[in-house]
Amino acid sequence: MTKFTLLLATSALFAAPAALAQTADTPAREAAPVAAVPAPVDTPAAAAETPAPAGRPGLVPASPADGCELHVWPAERMAAQTTGWLSGFGVIGAIADQSANAKKNSDHQSLLATALDSPSQLDALASLDLRSLLSRTPGTTIVMHETPLERHTMNKVKTRRSDSTAQCYSELIVADVLYQKAALYGRSLRTLFMFRDFGNDQKIDREYKAWGGNGLKLFPPQEGEDAVAALDELVGVFKGNFDEYSRNARKALVAPTTAR
């Protein structure tokens, strides 16, 4: 074997792994394309926002895409509120009640954030049939935004919260997630949702903002109780809250200019 032949054989051996790696990686990229998702226009970090993982359910239209888009944002703010009988005695009683339950509220808020952080909210909503629940067309493309909108801008900004130019455009925003325990009514999870329909321009045609709320039996878990089951309950009730909200939204949005 000549030196030249030996050199060619050696070069081929070194080149083969690189070629094999490229071939194995290419199908993986093609199998999970990530479509660019426009970021909110009013936040400093807007340019850095990334879309939700393409594998999350609900992103693929039920029918061929028809040009309509539904953009979804999770809540930024979570809160826990425990009120006792002192709250019934005016402002002073409410302040005393809040002070007495401050540590408890802080602990509950941390647990709430564990079960319903931004990705978990999106996963919960994506597992639902958002198109039918919000009377969207079967071909509506659902775009999930990982980064919550700043709470104080939700009512101020009246234009589209993404830079999408879709001719059929709407938004679903989770505004607040609240755990509440009241001496009279017991424990519940309440969620504030906002739906806005823009049509083909920057003007809101229809809007509905309202709470959905349902009772809790397992959350918050007590010492020795199943914490996982309690956190799973929060996710289930969160979905139930949206189901309640969507039923009311479908009724309220029958009139083309309905706004709440």
N, C-alpha and C positions, 0 to 999 in steps of 0.2 A: 504493500500500500504506500502510495507516494505521500509526501508531507502535505501536498495540496489537498488530496482526498481526505486525509486525517483531519485537516483544519476544517473542511466543510462539514464533516460528520459531527465534530465537536460543537460547531456553531449551531447546528440543528438541534442538538440536545439541549442547549441553553435556551433556545428560542421556543421550544415546545411548551414548557410550563406557562409562559406568558400567553401564548395563543390559547391554550386550554382554559386559563383563567378568564380571558375575555369572553370566550364562548359560553362558559357557565354563568357568567354574571349578566349577560345580555338579556336572557329570558326573564330574570328576576326583575330587572328594571322595567321591561315591557309589561309584566304581569301586574305591576302596582304603580300605574302612572299617577302622579300627583299634580292636579290642576292648580294653577296659581289662584289664590283667593285674595281679592282686594281687601286691604286693611281699612279700619275706620279712619276717617279723614281728620278727626278732631283730637287725636291723641298724639303726643310726641313720639311714642314708640311705634306709630302706625306702620312705618316702612319696614320694621323688623318683624311684623306679625307673620306667622306661618299658618297655612291652612291645617285643618284637622287631618289626621291620617286618612289616606284614601280608602283604607280597608274598613273604616267605620260604616256600619249599616246606614242606609238612608240616603247616601250621596248619589247613588245611581237611580235615574228616573225609572218609574214603574213601566213607562212606555218610552218610545224614542223621544229624546229631548225636543221640546217644542219652543224653546227660546225663553220660557219663563224661569225665573230664579226666586228661591226663597232663602234669604240669608238669616242665619241663626247665631245669636250671641248668648253666652252663659252669664250668670250674675257675678258681679264683682263683690257685692256686699252680702254678708250673712250676719244674722243677729240672733240672740237668744234672750227671751224676756220671761221672767218668772214674777208673777204678781200674787200677793196674798191678800188677806182681808184688810190690811192697812191701806191699800190703794183706794178703798171706798171712803176714806176719811180726808178727802181733799188733797191739795198739793203737798202739804206737809207729810201726810200719810203715804203718798206715792213716793216721795223722796226717801222716807225711812224704809219703805218696802224695797226700793231699788238698792239702797245701801246694804240692807240685810242679805240680799240675794246676789250681790256683785260677784262673789267667788263662784257661786253655782252657775250663774249666767256665762261667765268666762269659760268654765269647763264644758258646758253644753255647746257653746259656740265652736270650741276647738273640735269636739266630736262631730258637729255638723259639717265643718269644713273637711273633715276626714272622709265622710261618706259622700258629700256633694261638692267636691271641688270642681273646677271648670271642666276638666275632661269627663268627670263622672256625670255632670249635668248634660253634656252633649251626648254621651253614650246613652243616657236614659231617654233623651228626646229622639235620638236616631233610631232607637228600638221601636218607636211608635210609628204609625202610619200618618206622618205629619200632613201629607198631601190631602188625604180624605178628611182628617180632623179639622183642617183649616180651609177646606173647600178649594184646594188648589188643583190644577189639571194633573192628570197622571204623568205627563211628560215634564213636570216641573223639576228642575235641578236644584237640589238642596245643598247649600254651601255653608259649612260649619266654620265659625271663627273661634279659634282657641282663646284669643285675648278678650276679656270682658270690656265693655264700654264703660267709661267713667260715669258713675251714677249721676252726678250733678248735670251732665250734658243731655240726659235722655229726653227731657221735656223741652230743652232749649233748642236743640238742633232739629229743624223741621225738614231737612233734605235727606237724601240717601246717606246712610252711614258707611257705605262702601263706594268705590269709584266704578262700580259696574255700570255699563251702558245698556244692559238688557232692556228690550222693549216691553217686557212684562216682569215687574220687579216687586217683591214684598219682603218684609222683615219680621222676624220673631225675636224679641228681646226678653230675656229673663232679668227682671229688674231687682227683685229682692227675694231672699230666702230667709224665713223667720220661724224659729222654734218658739212656741209660746205655751206657757203653763199658767193657767188662771185658776184661782181658788174655786171659782164657781163652775167653769166649763172644762177643766182638766187639760190634758196635753194635746197639742196639735202642731202640724207643720203647715205654714201658710206660704204661698209663693205668688209674687206679683209678676204678671206677664204683660207684654205690650206687643200688639200686632199692628203693623202699618203696611198699607197697600198703596203703591205709588203709580201703578200703571206704566206708562211709557215716558214719564218725565220726572222732575224733581219735586213735584207737588203731591202731598199726601191726599189720596182720594178717600180712603176709609181708614179708621183707626179705632182700636178697642184695647183698653187698658183696664185690667181688673185682677182681683185676687182669686186664687183657688185655695181651698183649705180643707184638710181632713184630719181626723183624730189619730193619735198614736197610742199603741198599747205596750210596746217593748222599749221604746226610746224615752228617756235615757236609761241605759242599763245600770242596774244596781250591782253592788259588789256580789260576786258569785254568779251573776246572770250571764247569759250568752251575749257578748258584745257584738259579735258578728251578725247575729240575727237582728239585733237592734239597729245596726247601721244599714242592713239590707232593707229593713222596714222603711227607713227614711227614703231610700231610692224608690221603693214601691209607692209610697204615699206621694212623693214628688211627681211621679207619673200620673197618679190619680188626680192630683191638683191640676195638672195640665188638661186632663180629660174633662174635668169640670169646667175649667176656663174655656176650652174650645167649644163645648156645647153652648155656652152662653154667647161666645163670640159669633158663632154661626147664625144665631138668632139676631144679634145686634147688628151684624154687618149686612143684613138683607137689604136695607136701605143704602143706596150708593154713597150717601154723604154722612153716614152715621159716624160719630166720633164720641169717645168717652174719655 
